[in-house]
Amino acid sequence: MAEDKKQQALAEKELGNQAYKKRQFEDALTHYDKAWSLDDTNISILTNKAAVLFEQEKYNDCIKTCEEAVELGRGLRADYKLIARALQRIGNAYLKLDQLDKAAQYYEKSLTEHRTPDTLQKLRDTQKLQKEKEKAAYYNPQLADEARDKGNKLFKEQNWPGAIEQYTEAIKRNDKDVRPYSNRAACYLKLMAVYEAEKDADKCIELDPTFVRGYIRKAAVEFAKKEYQNSIDALTKAKDLDKDGKCAREIQQQLQKAYMAMNPMASGATGDESQEEVLKRATQDPEVQRILGDPVMQQILQQMQQDPKAAQEHLKNPQVAANIRKLMNAGILRVA
């Protein structure tokens, strides 16, 4: 007799499945309820009923039905996959109710019963939504500006860690503003945290490819890494973007430092000119810039620095000799 009822229950369940596929939800519920009355040990009937309630957007009823399936299923030692399915469906319902914490909680419970790629992806997507929601709730441009102003004050006081803390807060409040990234990069450079400074400089350029200070920060990072040509390239880009010349002096000073670092044999001064005047005049000469930017010449100059006698050998090459004479005439190179 009991076996007959189980078979009848399966038949009713199948009728419910067919009605569900046709989106005849009320008919499906009628069949599932009848199936459950015939066999209250098959919790897949309850999970199928919960699927109908979910489609009807009766999310709380869906949750209640799945909770019943889990409780009964554990007592009946039901297949762990069925338990996992019920727990995942609870997570889906909480997600629809925008209760992300509970949704994530039930996805995690489902995964402990049976780990599937689908549930794992749902958990990851929910956690991502949680972070986005928290970020959106924290967004406040006015408070971001206040934090940045506090950071600027601490920067002037040379309190680099304190300034970093405030700039970080500004970024959390408004991560689309390039200024706190730029300022934080400057702080990191003061602390010689070059990797962190580079990430912030790159973020500036990513957010706003026309932001002059982003390239100035990038140049400073490259200089700290002793990548002088990369530094010059970044400064050249900054110079091109600095249409109103607000950063012209800073760019020029950094260019001079980079050229000087590339050519340590540069003289301190010539005649009545100071070192700064010599470098300023030289870096404004396109031919000098071309020579110093040539990778082959960079290598030659480095060899000459390490071994002054190498200069004599390189001077045998007419083109190299002409380039070296140009640098000597510009007052930024001397040969021992």
Phi, psi and omega per residue, in radians:
M1 nan -0.784 3.138
A2 -1.094 -0.689 -3.128
E3 -1.155 -0.638 3.091
D4 -1.073 -0.740 -3.141
K5 -1.111 -0.664 3.115
K6 -1.096 -0.727 3.123
Q7 -1.160 -0.693 3.086
Q8 -1.108 -0.696 3.130
A9 -1.096 -0.741 3.125
L10 -1.119 -0.625 3.114
A11 -1.153 -0.756 3.117
E12 -1.147 -0.666 3.106
K13 -1.081 -0.726 3.140
E14 -1.135 -0.674 3.070
L15 -1.108 -0.660 3.083
G16 -1.120 -0.708 3.124
N17 -1.081 -0.733 -3.141
Q18 -1.143 -0.718 3.118
A19 -1.146 -0.657 3.115
Y20 -1.076 -0.789 -3.137
K21 -1.089 -0.525 3.104
K22 -1.513 0.037 -3.108
R23 1.078 0.524 3.034
Q24 -1.648 1.309 -2.898
F25 -1.166 -0.699 -3.135
E26 -1.131 -0.709 3.086
D27 -1.110 -0.703 3.130
A28 -1.055 -0.797 3.131
L29 -1.053 -0.701 3.134
T30 -1.060 -0.783 3.141
H31 -1.172 -0.716 -3.141
Y32 -1.155 -0.683 3.112
D33 -1.120 -0.698 3.126
K34 -1.172 -0.699 3.115
A35 -1.081 -0.733 -3.126
W36 -1.166 -0.610 3.109
S37 -1.165 -0.450 3.132
L38 -1.516 -0.512 -3.109
D39 -2.614 1.712 -3.110
D40 -1.638 0.437 3.045
T41 -1.963 -0.107 -3.122
N42 -1.764 1.626 -3.027
I43 -1.272 -0.174 3.073
S44 -1.125 -0.424 3.073
I45 -1.125 -0.739 3.127
L46 -1.190 -0.701 3.140
T47 -1.167 -0.576 3.071
N48 -1.212 -0.695 3.086
K49 -1.073 -0.702 3.127
A50 -1.094 -0.601 3.118
A51 -1.110 -0.659 3.098
V52 -1.148 -0.812 3.137
L53 -1.065 -0.610 3.107
F54 -1.119 -0.796 3.135
E55 -1.131 -0.521 3.105
Q56 -1.421 0.025 -3.128
E57 1.123 0.432 3.046
K58 -1.642 1.240 -2.945
Y59 -1.175 -0.666 3.126
N60 -1.158 -0.682 3.079
D61 -1.162 -0.628 3.088
C62 -1.071 -0.809 3.136
I63 -1.062 -0.798 -3.115
K64 -1.064 -0.738 -3.133
T65 -1.154 -0.711 3.126
C66 -1.187 -0.677 3.100
E67 -1.078 -0.677 3.086
E68 -1.118 -0.721 3.132
A69 -1.089 -0.728 -3.139
V70 -1.145 -0.795 -3.102
E71 -1.101 -0.836 3.133
L72 -1.188 -0.667 -3.111
G73 -1.069 -0.690 3.133
R74 -1.142 -0.719 3.123
G75 -1.146 -0.565 -3.124
L76 -1.566 -0.003 -3.068
R77 0.963 0.818 -3.117
A78 -1.187 2.851 3.111
D79 -0.947 2.256 -3.111
Y80 -1.038 -0.442 3.122
K81 -1.185 -0.622 3.093
L82 -1.187 -0.702 3.085
I83 -1.067 -0.792 3.141
A84 -1.073 -0.685 3.141
R85 -1.119 -0.736 3.127
A86 -1.125 -0.734 3.132
L87 -1.141 -0.701 3.098
Q88 -1.107 -0.687 -3.133
R89 -1.148 -0.608 3.044
I90 -1.080 -0.755 3.091
G91 -1.041 -0.750 3.120
N92 -1.042 -0.727 -3.127
A93 -1.158 -0.760 3.109
Y94 -1.119 -0.586 3.091
L95 -1.097 -0.747 3.102
K96 -1.134 -0.532 3.114
L97 -1.442 0.027 3.141
D98 1.106 0.487 3.042
Q99 -1.765 1.391 -2.954
L100 -1.158 -0.636 -3.136
D101 -1.073 -0.778 3.140
K102 -1.218 -0.640 3.104
A103 -1.046 -0.838 3.130
A104 -1.085 -0.691 -3.140
Q105 -1.043 -0.764 -3.101
Y106 -1.348 -0.505 3.027
Y107 -1.131 -0.688 3.106
E108 -1.133 -0.706 3.098
K109 -1.094 -0.730 3.120
S110 -1.059 -0.720 -3.117
L111 -1.160 -0.519 3.106
T112 -1.234 -0.441 3.097
E113 -1.448 -0.794 -3.114
H114 -2.744 2.049 -3.050
R115 -1.519 2.000 3.102
T116 -2.176 2.614 3.114
P117 -1.021 -0.621 -3.113
D118 -1.120 -0.846 -3.138
T119 -1.164 -0.681 3.123
L120 -1.079 -0.729 3.118
Q121 -1.154 -0.677 3.102
K122 -1.086 -0.705 3.104
L123 -1.097 -0.809 -3.125
R124 -1.102 -0.736 3.129
D125 -1.111 -0.688 3.140
T126 -1.175 -0.740 3.108
Q127 -1.105 -0.636 3.077
K128 -1.121 -0.742 3.095
L129 -1.103 -0.663 3.110
Q130 -1.034 -0.817 -3.126
K131 -1.119 -0.731 3.137
E132 -1.122 -0.672 3.130
K133 -1.164 -0.764 3.108
E134 -1.103 -0.695 3.138
K135 -1.134 -0.763 3.139
A136 -1.119 -0.661 -3.141
A137 -1.189 -0.492 -3.097
Y138 -1.527 -0.269 -3.070
Y139 -1.083 2.202 3.113
N140 -2.825 1.671 -3.093
P141 -1.001 -0.601 -3.132
Q142 -1.137 -0.824 3.111
L143 -1.178 -0.512 3.074
A144 -1.108 -0.765 3.126
D145 -1.128 -0.670 3.115
E146 -1.109 -0.740 3.123
A147 -1.144 -0.698 3.133
R148 -1.128 -0.696 3.104
D149 -1.092 -0.706 3.093
K150 -1.118 -0.683 3.106
G151 -1.108 -0.727 3.121
N152 -1.070 -0.702 3.132
K153 -1.115 -0.785 3.127
L154 -1.164 -0.581 3.102
F155 -1.084 -0.776 3.134
K156 -1.105 -0.501 3.121
E157 -1.494 0.053 -3.128
Q158 1.098 0.475 3.052
N159 -1.647 1.381 -3.020
W160 -1.110 -0.810 3.124
P161 -1.062 -0.711 3.122
G162 -1.132 -0.698 3.117
A163 -1.134 -0.721 3.114
I164 -1.032 -0.740 3.133
E165 -1.037 -0.760 -3.128
Q166 -1.237 -0.698 3.118
Y167 -1.148 -0.625 3.090
T168 -1.118 -0.722 3.082
E169 -1.090 -0.706 3.110
A170 -1.078 -0.705 3.129
I171 -1.149 -0.713 3.111
K172 -1.087 -0.621 -3.121
R173 -1.366 -0.479 -3.140
N174 -2.759 1.614 -3.030
D175 -1.479 0.135 3.100
K176 -1.743 -0.113 3.130
D177 -1.528 2.140 -3.074
V178 -1.296 -0.406 -2.978
R179 -1.075 -0.812 3.128
P180 -1.143 -0.525 3.055
Y181 -1.117 -0.771 -3.139
S182 -1.100 -0.788 -3.115
N183 -1.177 -0.673 3.132
R184 -1.169 -0.636 3.092
A185 -1.035 -0.718 3.125
A186 -1.080 -0.701 3.109
C187 -1.135 -0.783 3.135
Y188 -1.042 -0.669 3.115
L189 -1.142 -0.639 3.095
K190 -1.074 -0.572 3.140
L191 -1.618 0.077 -3.107
M192 1.040 0.511 3.017
A193 -1.570 1.329 -2.959
V194 -1.157 -0.702 -3.112
Y195 -1.063 -0.798 3.133
E196 -1.144 -0.682 3.126
A197 -1.110 -0.698 -3.131
E198 -1.133 -0.706 3.115
K199 -1.054 -0.731 -3.141
D200 -1.218 -0.680 3.111
A201 -1.116 -0.757 3.118
D202 -1.118 -0.644 3.127
K203 -1.139 -0.678 3.077
C204 -0.985 -0.847 -3.087
I205 -1.199 -0.634 3.100
E206 -1.120 -0.769 -3.114
L207 -1.234 -0.667 -3.111
D208 -2.559 1.668 -3.117
P209 -1.112 -0.139 3.123
T210 -1.809 0.074 -3.094
F211 -1.362 1.903 -3.024
V212 -1.025 -0.800 -3.066
R213 -1.142 -0.408 3.063
G214 -1.058 -0.724 3.140
Y215 -1.307 -0.565 3.075
I216 -1.129 -0.735 3.095
R217 -1.131 -0.732 3.131
K218 -1.067 -0.712 3.120
A219 -1.092 -0.723 3.138
A220 -1.122 -0.676 3.098
V221 -1.105 -0.816 -3.132
E222 -1.110 -0.624 3.093
F223 -1.109 -0.773 3.134
A224 -1.097 -0.526 3.102
K225 -1.466 -0.029 -3.109
K226 1.158 0.434 3.034
E227 -1.671 1.314 -2.935
Y228 -1.182 -0.642 3.123
Q229 -1.155 -0.697 3.076
N230 -1.084 -0.647 3.096
S231 -1.111 -0.779 3.124
I232 -1.099 -0.702 3.123
D233 -1.081 -0.751 3.136
A234 -1.148 -0.689 3.130
L235 -1.195 -0.627 3.084
T236 -1.084 -0.709 3.092
K237 -1.138 -0.728 3.115
A238 -1.080 -0.733 -3.140
K239 -1.088 -0.712 3.121
D240 -1.120 -0.614 -3.093
L241 -1.466 -0.352 -3.084
D242 -1.393 1.208 -3.035
K243 -1.096 -0.649 -3.102
D244 -1.579 -0.015 3.060
G245 1.257 0.308 -3.113
K246 -1.134 -0.528 -3.100
C247 -1.882 0.207 -3.017
A248 -1.002 -0.787 -3.092
R249 -1.125 -0.779 -3.139
E250 -1.121 -0.724 3.129
I251 -1.098 -0.770 -3.120
Q252 -1.112 -0.718 3.128
Q253 -1.101 -0.734 3.123
Q254 -1.204 -0.629 3.081
L255 -1.060 -0.768 3.141
Q256 -1.078 -0.737 3.107
K257 -1.080 -0.748 -3.114
A258 -1.160 -0.761 3.114
Y259 -1.113 -0.707 -3.141
M260 -1.127 -0.702 -3.137
A261 -1.194 -0.584 3.106
M262 -1.204 -0.450 -3.041
N263 -2.282 1.302 -3.089
P264 -1.063 -0.237 3.139
M265 -1.443 0.031 3.129
A266 -1.057 2.448 -3.115
S267 -1.317 2.733 3.123
G268 -1.207 -0.602 -3.133
A269 -2.959 2.803 3.049
T270 -2.287 2.266 3.120
G271 1.079 -2.274 -3.121
D272 -1.620 0.015 -3.103
E273 -1.447 2.506 3.031
S274 -1.407 2.894 3.105
Q275 -1.002 -0.742 -3.140
E276 -1.069 -0.738 -3.137
E277 -1.158 -0.690 3.113
V278 -1.080 -0.848 -3.110
L279 -1.141 -0.692 -3.135
K280 -1.088 -0.789 3.141
R281 -1.140 -0.709 -3.091
A282 -1.184 -0.741 -3.083
T283 -1.259 -0.200 3.074
Q284 -1.578 -0.054 3.140
D285 -1.613 1.987 -3.107
P286 -1.007 -0.593 -3.133
E287 -1.198 -0.707 3.085
V288 -1.097 -0.757 3.128
Q289 -1.067 -0.682 3.132
R290 -1.121 -0.772 -3.117
I291 -1.126 -0.813 -3.106
L292 -1.207 -0.408 3.133
G293 -1.534 -0.093 -3.132
D294 -1.371 2.066 -3.113
P295 -0.968 -0.638 3.139
V296 -1.142 -0.784 3.122
M297 -1.137 -0.624 3.105
Q298 -1.045 -0.752 -3.137
Q299 -1.149 -0.725 -3.140
I300 -1.095 -0.781 -3.128
L301 -1.119 -0.640 3.102
Q302 -1.160 -0.696 3.094
Q303 -1.112 -0.694 3.129
M304 -1.147 -0.573 3.100
Q305 -1.182 -0.753 -3.101
Q306 -1.295 -0.581 -3.114
D307 -2.457 1.624 -3.097
P308 -0.942 -0.495 -3.139
K309 -1.174 -0.367 3.141
A310 -1.113 -0.376 -3.140
A311 -1.037 -0.725 -3.110
Q312 -1.076 -0.666 -3.141
E313 -1.207 -0.752 -3.124
H314 -1.167 -0.534 -3.119
L315 -1.179 -0.227 3.097
K316 -1.241 -0.353 3.085
N317 -1.486 2.054 -3.046
P318 -0.990 -0.714 -3.111
Q319 -1.194 -0.760 3.113
V320 -1.119 -0.720 3.132
A321 -1.062 -0.716 3.132
A322 -1.119 -0.716 3.134
N323 -1.142 -0.756 3.140
I324 -1.128 -0.703 3.097
R325 -1.079 -0.679 3.123
K326 -1.075 -0.769 3.133
L327 -1.171 -0.639 3.122
M328 -1.186 -0.747 3.109
N329 -1.114 -0.547 3.131
A330 -1.324 -0.184 3.071
G331 1.488 0.253 -3.108
I332 -1.979 0.114 3.128
L333 -2.564 2.396 3.035
R334 -2.376 2.561 -3.120
V335 -1.910 2.273 -3.105
A336 -1.225 nan nan
